[in-house]
C-alpha cells in the first residue's frame, strides 16, 4: 500500500480521532523530508557543477602557465619539470652520449624588428620559426619557447658530437630561410650553444648554465654554433671578475658618499602561531592564545640631508628612480643589509628573513642579480636570509622581464613578497607565474578595520585570494590590538606596524631582538 492510499484511509476515519491527527502530523513530516531531500539533491548538483568548473579553471590556468601564448610551445616552466624527469631517468647511466641541450637565440635583426614592426607581424614570424624548428625535430626531441627570442631544444639518444653539430646546422639554416610576409622576404639569423649530457652536467641548473655559456661564446665569436667546454666557463668567470673590478672601482666612492647621508632602519615583522597553552604571550578577547614564533624585519632607507634634515622616502625615491641613481643606492642597501645580517648572526641574535624593497629600475638593471649574489656570498648568507619586496603596480611595467629575473634568483633559493597588495590592478594575472612567498596587505586597508565594513570585506577578499594561491600574508599598519585580533581571527599570521615597533636604527633593532619584549605594555 502506497502513501496516497494510506492517506485516503485515514481521511475516511470518522471524526477527529487522535490516530487521525497523529497520522496527519506524520504525513507533514514526510513531506518536509521529501522537500529537504529535493533541496539537498539540488545543492549537491550545484556543488558538483561548481567543482567541475573549478577543476576546469585550474586545468586551463595550468595550461596557460606552461604554454607560450604566441607559439603554443611549452615554456620554461614546463621545461624545468620535463628536464628534472629526464635527468632522473638518466642518472646512473654511463653512456658517453645520451643527449644534448641546444640554446637557440635569434640575433640582433629580431631586436630591430621589435622596434619597427607591428606586434602581430612579429608574433607571426615567431610562430613560423617555431614551426620550422618542430618540423626538423620531429619525434627526436622536444622544443621549448623559453624566452621571447630564445628556444631550447632537448635531443635524446646516443648521438655523436658530429651528429649534434649537423643537427644544429640544419636548425640555423631553417631559421635563416627567408620569411615571406606581405610580399617581403624577411631574414633572421641565430646562434646556438650546445651542452651534452651527462658529460657537461647531470643537474638541470648546471646543464642550462653550460648551454648558455656556449651560446654567449657563439654570439661573441659570430659563429654558427659552439659546444660547451670547461675553458669557456673559465673565460666567463675571468670576464665577470674584470667587470666587477671596474664596477667596484667606479662605485666605491659613490657608496662611501651614500653612506654619509643615508641610513638603514629596520621595522620588525612579527610571526605569530597559535598556542593554546596556559601562558601564551597574547590572549585575545575570545579566549584564544597565541605566541610569537620568530621575528624578521623590513629594511627601510632614510635620508638625513645635511641641510634639509630627514627627508621621507616617498619624496626622494621617485626622484632617484627617475634619474637612475636608484641603482647605486639600491646596491648600497643590499650590501649594507647583508653586512648587518652577518653582524647580527655573528652575535648570536635570532633573526628571521629581512626583506628589502626593490624598485622597478633597479630590478631591470643588468647588475641586480649579480649584486645579490655577491652580497650573499661575501657575507656567507643563505638564501633564507633575504626576501625582496616588489610593489604590485611595478609588476605591470615589464612583467616578462621581471618574471624571468625572479625565477633566476629563485633557482638559488630567493623568494619575493608583493608589497602594497590591493592597491594595484594589473598584476593578478601574473602572480601565479612568480616565485612569490607572501603578499603584504597594504596598511591603508588595515587602519580602519574595526570601524569600516568595506575595509573588512577587502581584507577578507585578499586573505581568501592568498589562500587560494597558496601564499602567506603579512599585514602592514597594525597599530592597535583590535587590528591584531581581527587579522589573527581572519587567518593572518605575520604582522608589521607601530603596535609592535616603529622602524628602528640598527643598534636599537638589535636591542629589540635581545630584549624579546615584542609586545607593548597594556
Secondary structure, 3 states (H helix, E strand, C coil): CCHHHHHHHHHCCCCCCHHHHHHHHHHHHHHHHHHHHHHHHHHHHHHHHHHHHHHHHHHHHHHHHHECCCCCCECHHHHHHHHHHHHHHHCCCCCCCCEEEEEEEECHHHHHHHHHCCHHHHHHHHHHHHHHHHHHHCCCEEEEEEECCEEEEEEECCCCHHHHHHHHHHHHHHHHCCEEECCEEECCCEEEEEEEECCCCCCHHHHHHHHHHHHHHHHHHCCCEEECCHHHHHHHHHHHHHHHHHHHHHHHHHHHHHHHHEEEEEEEEEEEEECCCCCCCEECCCCCEEEEEEEEEEEEEEEEECCCEEECHHHHHHHHHHHCCHHHHHHHHHHHHHHHHHHHHHCCCCCCCEEEECCHHHHCCCCHHHHHHHHHHHCCCCHHHEEEEEEHHHHCCCHHHHHHHHHHHHCCCCEEEEEEECCCCCCHHHHCCCCEEEEEECHHHHCCCCCCHHHHHHHHHHHHHHHHHCCEEEECCCCCHHHHHHHHHHCCCEECCCCCCCCEEHHHHHHHHHHCCCCCCC
